[in-house]
Amino acid sequence: MENEEAIKLIKKTLDKIRPFLQRDGGDVSFDSYENGIVYINIHGACEGCALINNDIEEGIEVILMEECPGVVAVRLASDKAAVQEAMKKAGQE
C-alpha cells in the first residue's frame, strides 16, 4: 500500500474512533505516518489523562493495526523525536 493511500485509510479509521473519545470530552488528530508508526495528537480531556497510554495502546493502536496494513505502532506526536532517536540507535532507520 502506498503511503498516500495508507494515510487516507489511517485518517478514515481515526474518524471512526473519534466519537468514542469525544464522548468523554477528548479528541484525536493525525500528525504523520513514518516507518509503520502513526503519530497522533490528543486534545481536550484526553490531554494529561493518566489513562491516555492505555487508550492509545489498547484501543487506538489495536484498531489501526487491524484495519490499516503496515501500521505497527501508534505514538504521540510529542514523542516523535524520542522514537526516531531510539530507532536510529537500534539501526532501524
BELTA-V137949 format. One record per backbone hydrogen bond with DSSP energy under -0.5 kcal/mol. CO is the residue of the C=O (numbers start at 0). NH is the residue of the N-H. If there is no record, write none. Layout:
co & nh
CO & NH
CO & NH
This chain:
co & nh
1 & 5
2 & 6
3 & 7
4 & 8
5 & 9
6 & 10
7 & 11
8 & 12
9 & 13
10 & 14
11 & 15
12 & 16
13 & 17
14 & 18
16 & 19
16 & 20
17 & 20
17 & 21
18 & 22
20 & 23
20 & 25
21 & 24
24 & 44
26 & 42
28 & 40
31 & 38
33 & 36
35 & 37
35 & 71
35 & 72
36 & 33
36 & 38
37 & 39
37 & 74
38 & 30
38 & 31
39 & 76
40 & 28
42 & 26
42 & 45
43 & 46
45 & 48
48 & 51
50 & 54
51 & 55
52 & 56
53 & 57
54 & 58
54 & 59
55 & 60
58 & 62
59 & 63
60 & 64
61 & 65
62 & 66
63 & 67
66 & 68
67 & 70
72 & 37
74 & 39
75 & 78
76 & 79
78 & 82
79 & 83
80 & 84
81 & 85
82 & 86
83 & 87
84 & 88
85 & 89
86 & 91
86 & 92
87 & 90
